[in-house]
């Protein structure tokens, strides 16, 4: 199983979740809640993209670790600080904090769905009988 395939499936699951929940929120929730969800989801997608790119750059093709862990940790904390500043600014601009948190956690739903998909697929490929 290649990371590129998993990443594509995860990205697709995230986009489906964001679009479907965003449309439902647009119909049934206040605009600030929907905006908070969409902004949180965008922040999450951008953060995940750069995080997986940084982690992948530390490994060579055979899976051996060749990078500097201090650089990885410093980039992580730098991204976390930037996200904290963005969230601080957004909370001052009438963005609903619950919608923002829901958007930031949309990625977890995508991970769970992708995990179930690959788990079921692995089970069907490897079951005996």
Phi and psi in radians as a Rosetta constraint file:
Dihedral C 1 N 2 CA 2 C 2 CIRCULARHARMONIC -1.693 0.35
Dihedral N 2 CA 2 C 2 N 3 CIRCULARHARMONIC 2.592 0.35
Dihedral C 2 N 3 CA 3 C 3 CIRCULARHARMONIC -1.100 0.35
Dihedral N 3 CA 3 C 3 N 4 CIRCULARHARMONIC -0.594 0.35
Dihedral C 3 N 4 CA 4 C 4 CIRCULARHARMONIC -1.050 0.35
Dihedral N 4 CA 4 C 4 N 5 CIRCULARHARMONIC -0.722 0.35
Dihedral C 4 N 5 CA 5 C 5 CIRCULARHARMONIC -1.152 0.35
Dihedral N 5 CA 5 C 5 N 6 CIRCULARHARMONIC -0.763 0.35
Dihedral C 5 N 6 CA 6 C 6 CIRCULARHARMONIC -1.139 0.35
Dihedral N 6 CA 6 C 6 N 7 CIRCULARHARMONIC -0.723 0.35
Dihedral C 6 N 7 CA 7 C 7 CIRCULARHARMONIC -1.111 0.35
Dihedral N 7 CA 7 C 7 N 8 CIRCULARHARMONIC -0.709 0.35
Dihedral C 7 N 8 CA 8 C 8 CIRCULARHARMONIC -1.118 0.35
Dihedral N 8 CA 8 C 8 N 9 CIRCULARHARMONIC -0.763 0.35
Dihedral C 8 N 9 CA 9 C 9 CIRCULARHARMONIC -1.110 0.35
Dihedral N 9 CA 9 C 9 N 10 CIRCULARHARMONIC -0.730 0.35
Dihedral C 9 N 10 CA 10 C 10 CIRCULARHARMONIC -1.163 0.35
Dihedral N 10 CA 10 C 10 N 11 CIRCULARHARMONIC -0.724 0.35
Dihedral C 10 N 11 CA 11 C 11 CIRCULARHARMONIC -1.108 0.35
Dihedral N 11 CA 11 C 11 N 12 CIRCULARHARMONIC -0.724 0.35
Dihedral C 11 N 12 CA 12 C 12 CIRCULARHARMONIC -1.121 0.35
Dihedral N 12 CA 12 C 12 N 13 CIRCULARHARMONIC -0.766 0.35
Dihedral C 12 N 13 CA 13 C 13 CIRCULARHARMONIC -1.082 0.35
Dihedral N 13 CA 13 C 13 N 14 CIRCULARHARMONIC -0.735 0.35
Dihedral C 13 N 14 CA 14 C 14 CIRCULARHARMONIC -1.092 0.35
Dihedral N 14 CA 14 C 14 N 15 CIRCULARHARMONIC -0.781 0.35
Dihedral C 14 N 15 CA 15 C 15 CIRCULARHARMONIC -1.120 0.35
Dihedral N 15 CA 15 C 15 N 16 CIRCULARHARMONIC -0.715 0.35
Dihedral C 15 N 16 CA 16 C 16 CIRCULARHARMONIC -1.100 0.35
Dihedral N 16 CA 16 C 16 N 17 CIRCULARHARMONIC -0.751 0.35
Dihedral C 16 N 17 CA 17 C 17 CIRCULARHARMONIC -1.116 0.35
Dihedral N 17 CA 17 C 17 N 18 CIRCULARHARMONIC -0.810 0.35
Dihedral C 17 N 18 CA 18 C 18 CIRCULARHARMONIC -1.116 0.35
Dihedral N 18 CA 18 C 18 N 19 CIRCULARHARMONIC -0.778 0.35
Dihedral C 18 N 19 CA 19 C 19 CIRCULARHARMONIC -1.170 0.35
Dihedral N 19 CA 19 C 19 N 20 CIRCULARHARMONIC -0.787 0.35
Dihedral C 19 N 20 CA 20 C 20 CIRCULARHARMONIC -1.198 0.35
Dihedral N 20 CA 20 C 20 N 21 CIRCULARHARMONIC -0.780 0.35
Dihedral C 20 N 21 CA 21 C 21 CIRCULARHARMONIC -1.193 0.35
Dihedral N 21 CA 21 C 21 N 22 CIRCULARHARMONIC -0.672 0.35
Dihedral C 21 N 22 CA 22 C 22 CIRCULARHARMONIC -1.071 0.35
Dihedral N 22 CA 22 C 22 N 23 CIRCULARHARMONIC -0.736 0.35
Dihedral C 22 N 23 CA 23 C 23 CIRCULARHARMONIC -1.151 0.35
Dihedral N 23 CA 23 C 23 N 24 CIRCULARHARMONIC -0.743 0.35
Dihedral C 23 N 24 CA 24 C 24 CIRCULARHARMONIC -1.104 0.35
Dihedral N 24 CA 24 C 24 N 25 CIRCULARHARMONIC -0.744 0.35
Dihedral C 24 N 25 CA 25 C 25 CIRCULARHARMONIC -1.165 0.35
Dihedral N 25 CA 25 C 25 N 26 CIRCULARHARMONIC -0.603 0.35
Dihedral C 25 N 26 CA 26 C 26 CIRCULARHARMONIC -1.113 0.35
Dihedral N 26 CA 26 C 26 N 27 CIRCULARHARMONIC -0.589 0.35
Dihedral C 26 N 27 CA 27 C 27 CIRCULARHARMONIC -1.407 0.35
Dihedral N 27 CA 27 C 27 N 28 CIRCULARHARMONIC -0.646 0.35
Dihedral C 27 N 28 CA 28 C 28 CIRCULARHARMONIC -1.995 0.35
Dihedral N 28 CA 28 C 28 N 29 CIRCULARHARMONIC -0.200 0.35
Dihedral C 28 N 29 CA 29 C 29 CIRCULARHARMONIC -2.033 0.35
Dihedral N 29 CA 29 C 29 N 30 CIRCULARHARMONIC 2.997 0.35
Dihedral C 29 N 30 CA 30 C 30 CIRCULARHARMONIC -1.228 0.35
Dihedral N 30 CA 30 C 30 N 31 CIRCULARHARMONIC 2.653 0.35
Dihedral C 30 N 31 CA 31 C 31 CIRCULARHARMONIC -1.044 0.35
Dihedral N 31 CA 31 C 31 N 32 CIRCULARHARMONIC -0.619 0.35
Dihedral C 31 N 32 CA 32 C 32 CIRCULARHARMONIC -1.179 0.35
Dihedral N 32 CA 32 C 32 N 33 CIRCULARHARMONIC -0.578 0.35
Dihedral C 32 N 33 CA 33 C 33 CIRCULARHARMONIC -1.194 0.35
Dihedral N 33 CA 33 C 33 N 34 CIRCULARHARMONIC -0.800 0.35
Dihedral C 33 N 34 CA 34 C 34 CIRCULARHARMONIC -1.111 0.35
Dihedral N 34 CA 34 C 34 N 35 CIRCULARHARMONIC -0.742 0.35
Dihedral C 34 N 35 CA 35 C 35 CIRCULARHARMONIC -1.103 0.35
Dihedral N 35 CA 35 C 35 N 36 CIRCULARHARMONIC -0.725 0.35
Dihedral C 35 N 36 CA 36 C 36 CIRCULARHARMONIC -1.065 0.35
Dihedral N 36 CA 36 C 36 N 37 CIRCULARHARMONIC -0.732 0.35
Dihedral C 36 N 37 CA 37 C 37 CIRCULARHARMONIC -1.085 0.35
Dihedral N 37 CA 37 C 37 N 38 CIRCULARHARMONIC -0.829 0.35
Dihedral C 37 N 38 CA 38 C 38 CIRCULARHARMONIC -1.143 0.35
Dihedral N 38 CA 38 C 38 N 39 CIRCULARHARMONIC -0.718 0.35
Dihedral C 38 N 39 CA 39 C 39 CIRCULARHARMONIC -1.138 0.35
Dihedral N 39 CA 39 C 39 N 40 CIRCULARHARMONIC -0.753 0.35
Dihedral C 39 N 40 CA 40 C 40 CIRCULARHARMONIC -1.071 0.35
Dihedral N 40 CA 40 C 40 N 41 CIRCULARHARMONIC -0.700 0.35
Dihedral C 40 N 41 CA 41 C 41 CIRCULARHARMONIC -1.170 0.35
Dihedral N 41 CA 41 C 41 N 42 CIRCULARHARMONIC -0.681 0.35
Dihedral C 41 N 42 CA 42 C 42 CIRCULARHARMONIC -1.151 0.35
Dihedral N 42 CA 42 C 42 N 43 CIRCULARHARMONIC -0.767 0.35
Dihedral C 42 N 43 CA 43 C 43 CIRCULARHARMONIC -1.026 0.35
Dihedral N 43 CA 43 C 43 N 44 CIRCULARHARMONIC -0.762 0.35
Dihedral C 43 N 44 CA 44 C 44 CIRCULARHARMONIC -1.117 0.35
Dihedral N 44 CA 44 C 44 N 45 CIRCULARHARMONIC -0.764 0.35
Dihedral C 44 N 45 CA 45 C 45 CIRCULARHARMONIC -1.114 0.35
Dihedral N 45 CA 45 C 45 N 46 CIRCULARHARMONIC -0.771 0.35
Dihedral C 45 N 46 CA 46 C 46 CIRCULARHARMONIC -1.130 0.35
Dihedral N 46 CA 46 C 46 N 47 CIRCULARHARMONIC -0.768 0.35
Dihedral C 46 N 47 CA 47 C 47 CIRCULARHARMONIC -1.076 0.35
Dihedral N 47 CA 47 C 47 N 48 CIRCULARHARMONIC -0.786 0.35
Dihedral C 47 N 48 CA 48 C 48 CIRCULARHARMONIC -1.129 0.35
Dihedral N 48 CA 48 C 48 N 49 CIRCULARHARMONIC -0.689 0.35
Dihedral C 48 N 49 CA 49 C 49 CIRCULARHARMONIC -1.040 0.35
Dihedral N 49 CA 49 C 49 N 50 CIRCULARHARMONIC -0.860 0.35
Dihedral C 49 N 50 CA 50 C 50 CIRCULARHARMONIC -1.234 0.35
Dihedral N 50 CA 50 C 50 N 51 CIRCULARHARMONIC -0.591 0.35
Dihedral C 50 N 51 CA 51 C 51 CIRCULARHARMONIC -1.146 0.35
Dihedral N 51 CA 51 C 51 N 52 CIRCULARHARMONIC -0.832 0.35
Dihedral C 51 N 52 CA 52 C 52 CIRCULARHARMONIC -1.177 0.35
Dihedral N 52 CA 52 C 52 N 53 CIRCULARHARMONIC -0.548 0.35
Dihedral C 52 N 53 CA 53 C 53 CIRCULARHARMONIC -1.164 0.35
Dihedral N 53 CA 53 C 53 N 54 CIRCULARHARMONIC -0.725 0.35
Dihedral C 53 N 54 CA 54 C 54 CIRCULARHARMONIC -1.163 0.35
Dihedral N 54 CA 54 C 54 N 55 CIRCULARHARMONIC -0.740 0.35
Dihedral C 54 N 55 CA 55 C 55 CIRCULARHARMONIC -1.164 0.35
Dihedral N 55 CA 55 C 55 N 56 CIRCULARHARMONIC -0.727 0.35
Dihedral C 55 N 56 CA 56 C 56 CIRCULARHARMONIC -1.123 0.35
Dihedral N 56 CA 56 C 56 N 57 CIRCULARHARMONIC -0.537 0.35
Dihedral C 56 N 57 CA 57 C 57 CIRCULARHARMONIC -1.227 0.35
Dihedral N 57 CA 57 C 57 N 58 CIRCULARHARMONIC -0.255 0.35
Dihedral C 57 N 58 CA 58 C 58 CIRCULARHARMONIC -1.523 0.35
Dihedral N 58 CA 58 C 58 N 59 CIRCULARHARMONIC -0.125 0.35
Dihedral C 58 N 59 CA 59 C 59 CIRCULARHARMONIC -2.034 0.35
Dihedral N 59 CA 59 C 59 N 60 CIRCULARHARMONIC 2.501 0.35
Dihedral C 59 N 60 CA 60 C 60 CIRCULARHARMONIC -1.548 0.35
Dihedral N 60 CA 60 C 60 N 61 CIRCULARHARMONIC 3.108 0.35
Dihedral C 60 N 61 CA 61 C 61 CIRCULARHARMONIC -1.025 0.35
Dihedral N 61 CA 61 C 61 N 62 CIRCULARHARMONIC -0.608 0.35
Dihedral C 61 N 62 CA 62 C 62 CIRCULARHARMONIC -1.424 0.35
Dihedral N 62 CA 62 C 62 N 63 CIRCULARHARMONIC -0.015 0.35
Dihedral C 62 N 63 CA 63 C 63 CIRCULARHARMONIC 1.649 0.35
Dihedral N 63 CA 63 C 63 N 64 CIRCULARHARMONIC 0.143 0.35
Dihedral C 63 N 64 CA 64 C 64 CIRCULARHARMONIC -1.487 0.35
Dihedral N 64 CA 64 C 64 N 65 CIRCULARHARMONIC 2.465 0.35
Dihedral C 64 N 65 CA 65 C 65 CIRCULARHARMONIC -1.361 0.35
Dihedral N 65 CA 65 C 65 N 66 CIRCULARHARMONIC 2.164 0.35
Dihedral C 65 N 66 CA 66 C 66 CIRCULARHARMONIC -2.224 0.35
Dihedral N 66 CA 66 C 66 N 67 CIRCULARHARMONIC 0.055 0.35
Dihedral C 66 N 67 CA 67 C 67 CIRCULARHARMONIC -1.687 0.35
Dihedral N 67 CA 67 C 67 N 68 CIRCULARHARMONIC -3.101 0.35
Dihedral C 67 N 68 CA 68 C 68 CIRCULARHARMONIC -1.770 0.35
Dihedral N 68 CA 68 C 68 N 69 CIRCULARHARMONIC 2.031 0.35
Dihedral C 68 N 69 CA 69 C 69 CIRCULARHARMONIC -1.177 0.35
Dihedral N 69 CA 69 C 69 N 70 CIRCULARHARMONIC -0.529 0.35
Dihedral C 69 N 70 CA 70 C 70 CIRCULARHARMONIC -1.134 0.35
Dihedral N 70 CA 70 C 70 N 71 CIRCULARHARMONIC -0.670 0.35
Dihedral C 70 N 71 CA 71 C 71 CIRCULARHARMONIC -1.134 0.35
Dihedral N 71 CA 71 C 71 N 72 CIRCULARHARMONIC -0.715 0.35
Dihedral C 71 N 72 CA 72 C 72 CIRCULARHARMONIC -1.109 0.35
Dihedral N 72 CA 72 C 72 N 73 CIRCULARHARMONIC -0.774 0.35
Dihedral C 72 N 73 CA 73 C 73 CIRCULARHARMONIC -1.158 0.35
Dihedral N 73 CA 73 C 73 N 74 CIRCULARHARMONIC -0.727 0.35
Dihedral C 73 N 74 CA 74 C 74 CIRCULARHARMONIC -1.151 0.35
Dihedral N 74 CA 74 C 74 N 75 CIRCULARHARMONIC -0.680 0.35
Dihedral C 74 N 75 CA 75 C 75 CIRCULARHARMONIC -1.133 0.35
Dihedral N 75 CA 75 C 75 N 76 CIRCULARHARMONIC -0.665 0.35
Dihedral C 75 N 76 CA 76 C 76 CIRCULARHARMONIC -1.078 0.35
Dihedral N 76 CA 76 C 76 N 77 CIRCULARHARMONIC -0.841 0.35
Dihedral C 76 N 77 CA 77 C 77 CIRCULARHARMONIC -1.206 0.35
Dihedral N 77 CA 77 C 77 N 78 CIRCULARHARMONIC -0.567 0.35
Dihedral C 77 N 78 CA 78 C 78 CIRCULARHARMONIC -1.113 0.35
Dihedral N 78 CA 78 C 78 N 79 CIRCULARHARMONIC -0.798 0.35
Dihedral C 78 N 79 CA 79 C 79 CIRCULARHARMONIC -1.094 0.35
Dihedral N 79 CA 79 C 79 N 80 CIRCULARHARMONIC -0.721 0.35
Dihedral C 79 N 80 CA 80 C 80 CIRCULARHARMONIC -1.081 0.35
Dihedral N 80 CA 80 C 80 N 81 CIRCULARHARMONIC -0.713 0.35
Dihedral C 80 N 81 CA 81 C 81 CIRCULARHARMONIC -1.139 0.35
Dihedral N 81 CA 81 C 81 N 82 CIRCULARHARMONIC -0.741 0.35
Dihedral C 81 N 82 CA 82 C 82 CIRCULARHARMONIC -1.094 0.35
Dihedral N 82 CA 82 C 82 N 83 CIRCULARHARMONIC -0.763 0.35
Dihedral C 82 N 83 CA 83 C 83 CIRCULARHARMONIC -1.106 0.35
Dihedral N 83 CA 83 C 83 N 84 CIRCULARHARMONIC -0.695 0.35
Dihedral C 83 N 84 CA 84 C 84 CIRCULARHARMONIC -1.078 0.35
Dihedral N 84 CA 84 C 84 N 85 CIRCULARHARMONIC -0.742 0.35
Dihedral C 84 N 85 CA 85 C 85 CIRCULARHARMONIC -1.124 0.35
Dihedral N 85 CA 85 C 85 N 86 CIRCULARHARMONIC -0.759 0.35
Dihedral C 85 N 86 CA 86 C 86 CIRCULARHARMONIC -1.084 0.35
Dihedral N 86 CA 86 C 86 N 87 CIRCULARHARMONIC -0.758 0.35
Dihedral C 86 N 87 CA 87 C 87 CIRCULARHARMONIC -1.147 0.35
Dihedral N 87 CA 87 C 87 N 88 CIRCULARHARMONIC -0.695 0.35
Dihedral C 87 N 88 CA 88 C 88 CIRCULARHARMONIC -1.055 0.35
Dihedral N 88 CA 88 C 88 N 89 CIRCULARHARMONIC -0.767 0.35
Dihedral C 88 N 89 CA 89 C 89 CIRCULARHARMONIC -1.148 0.35
Dihedral N 89 CA 89 C 89 N 90 CIRCULARHARMONIC -0.751 0.35
Dihedral C 89 N 90 CA 90 C 90 CIRCULARHARMONIC -1.125 0.35
Dihedral N 90 CA 90 C 90 N 91 CIRCULARHARMONIC -0.646 0.35
Dihedral C 90 N 91 CA 91 C 91 CIRCULARHARMONIC -1.170 0.35
Dihedral N 91 CA 91 C 91 N 92 CIRCULARHARMONIC -0.427 0.35
Dihedral C 91 N 92 CA 92 C 92 CIRCULARHARMONIC -1.399 0.35
Dihedral N 92 CA 92 C 92 N 93 CIRCULARHARMONIC -0.150 0.35
Dihedral C 92 N 93 CA 93 C 93 CIRCULARHARMONIC -1.880 0.35
Dihedral N 93 CA 93 C 93 N 94 CIRCULARHARMONIC 0.481 0.35
Dihedral C 93 N 94 CA 94 C 94 CIRCULARHARMONIC 1.120 0.35
Dihedral N 94 CA 94 C 94 N 95 CIRCULARHARMONIC 0.582 0.35
Dihedral C 94 N 95 CA 95 C 95 CIRCULARHARMONIC -1.542 0.35
Dihedral N 95 CA 95 C 95 N 96 CIRCULARHARMONIC 2.328 0.35
Dihedral C 95 N 96 CA 96 C 96 CIRCULARHARMONIC -1.196 0.35
Dihedral N 96 CA 96 C 96 N 97 CIRCULARHARMONIC 2.152 0.35
Dihedral C 96 N 97 CA 97 C 97 CIRCULARHARMONIC -1.173 0.35
Dihedral N 97 CA 97 C 97 N 98 CIRCULARHARMONIC -0.550 0.35
Dihedral C 97 N 98 CA 98 C 98 CIRCULARHARMONIC -1.204 0.35
Dihedral N 98 CA 98 C 98 N 99 CIRCULARHARMONIC -0.720 0.35
Dihedral C 98 N 99 CA 99 C 99 CIRCULARHARMONIC -1.114 0.35
Dihedral N 99 CA 99 C 99 N 100 CIRCULARHARMONIC -0.666 0.35
Dihedral C 99 N 100 CA 100 C 100 CIRCULARHARMONIC -1.115 0.35
Dihedral N 100 CA 100 C 100 N 101 CIRCULARHARMONIC -0.785 0.35
Dihedral C 100 N 101 CA 101 C 101 CIRCULARHARMONIC -1.141 0.35
Dihedral N 101 CA 101 C 101 N 102 CIRCULARHARMONIC -0.688 0.35
Dihedral C 101 N 102 CA 102 C 102 CIRCULARHARMONIC -1.088 0.35
Dihedral N 102 CA 102 C 102 N 103 CIRCULARHARMONIC -0.717 0.35
Dihedral C 102 N 103 CA 103 C 103 CIRCULARHARMONIC -1.154 0.35
Dihedral N 103 CA 103 C 103 N 104 CIRCULARHARMONIC -0.691 0.35
Dihedral C 103 N 104 CA 104 C 104 CIRCULARHARMONIC -1.155 0.35
Dihedral N 104 CA 104 C 104 N 105 CIRCULARHARMONIC -0.483 0.35
Dihedral C 104 N 105 CA 105 C 105 CIRCULARHARMONIC -1.681 0.35
Dihedral N 105 CA 105 C 105 N 106 CIRCULARHARMONIC 0.079 0.35
Dihedral C 105 N 106 CA 106 C 106 CIRCULARHARMONIC -1.101 0.35
Dihedral N 106 CA 106 C 106 N 107 CIRCULARHARMONIC -0.497 0.35
Dihedral C 106 N 107 CA 107 C 107 CIRCULARHARMONIC -1.127 0.35
Dihedral N 107 CA 107 C 107 N 108 CIRCULARHARMONIC -0.598 0.35
Dihedral C 107 N 108 CA 108 C 108 CIRCULARHARMONIC -1.097 0.35
Dihedral N 108 CA 108 C 108 N 109 CIRCULARHARMONIC -0.701 0.35
Dihedral C 108 N 109 CA 109 C 109 CIRCULARHARMONIC -1.081 0.35
Dihedral N 109 CA 109 C 109 N 110 CIRCULARHARMONIC -0.700 0.35
Dihedral C 109 N 110 CA 110 C 110 CIRCULARHARMONIC -1.128 0.35
Dihedral N 110 CA 110 C 110 N 111 CIRCULARHARMONIC -0.672 0.35
Dihedral C 110 N 111 CA 111 C 111 CIRCULARHARMONIC -1.124 0.35
Dihedral N 111 CA 111 C 111 N 112 CIRCULARHARMONIC -0.752 0.35
Dihedral C 111 N 112 CA 112 C 112 CIRCULARHARMONIC -1.108 0.35
Dihedral N 112 CA 112 C 112 N 113 CIRCULARHARMONIC -0.790 0.35
Dihedral C 112 N 113 CA 113 C 113 CIRCULARHARMONIC -1.119 0.35
Dihedral N 113 CA 113 C 113 N 114 CIRCULARHARMONIC -0.776 0.35
Dihedral C 113 N 114 CA 114 C 114 CIRCULARHARMONIC -1.134 0.35
Dihedral N 114 CA 114 C 114 N 115 CIRCULARHARMONIC -0.675 0.35
Dihedral C 114 N 115 CA 115 C 115 CIRCULARHARMONIC -1.096 0.35
Dihedral N 115 CA 115 C 115 N 116 CIRCULARHARMONIC -0.758 0.35
Dihedral C 115 N 116 CA 116 C 116 CIRCULARHARMONIC -1.091 0.35
Dihedral N 116 CA 116 C 116 N 117 CIRCULARHARMONIC -0.745 0.35
Dihedral C 116 N 117 CA 117 C 117 CIRCULARHARMONIC -1.040 0.35
Dihedral N 117 CA 117 C 117 N 118 CIRCULARHARMONIC -0.889 0.35
Dihedral C 117 N 118 CA 118 C 118 CIRCULARHARMONIC -1.257 0.35
Dihedral N 118 CA 118 C 118 N 119 CIRCULARHARMONIC -0.525 0.35
Dihedral C 118 N 119 CA 119 C 119 CIRCULARHARMONIC -1.148 0.35
Dihedral N 119 CA 119 C 119 N 120 CIRCULARHARMONIC -0.784 0.35
Dihedral C 119 N 120 CA 120 C 120 CIRCULARHARMONIC -1.149 0.35
Dihedral N 120 CA 120 C 120 N 121 CIRCULARHARMONIC -0.714 0.35
Dihedral C 120 N 121 CA 121 C 121 CIRCULARHARMONIC -1.110 0.35
Dihedral N 121 CA 121 C 121 N 122 CIRCULARHARMONIC -0.753 0.35
Dihedral C 121 N 122 CA 122 C 122 CIRCULARHARMONIC -1.110 0.35
Dihedral N 122 CA 122 C 122 N 123 CIRCULARHARMONIC -0.731 0.35
Dihedral C 122 N 123 CA 123 C 123 CIRCULARHARMONIC -1.094 0.35
Dihedral N 123 CA 123 C 123 N 124 CIRCULARHARMONIC -0.769 0.35
Dihedral C 123 N 124 CA 124 C 124 CIRCULARHARMONIC -1.162 0.35
Dihedral N 124 CA 124 C 124 N 125 CIRCULARHARMONIC -0.622 0.35
Dihedral C 124 N 125 CA 125 C 125 CIRCULARHARMONIC -1.275 0.35
Dihedral N 125 CA 125 C 125 N 126 CIRCULARHARMONIC -0.508 0.35
Dihedral C 125 N 126 CA 126 C 126 CIRCULARHARMONIC -1.972 0.35
Dihedral N 126 CA 126 C 126 N 127 CIRCULARHARMONIC 0.097 0.35
Dihedral C 126 N 127 CA 127 C 127 CIRCULARHARMONIC -1.334 0.35
Dihedral N 127 CA 127 C 127 N 128 CIRCULARHARMONIC 2.651 0.35
Dihedral C 127 N 128 CA 128 C 128 CIRCULARHARMONIC -1.829 0.35
Dihedral N 128 CA 128 C 128 N 129 CIRCULARHARMONIC 2.508 0.35
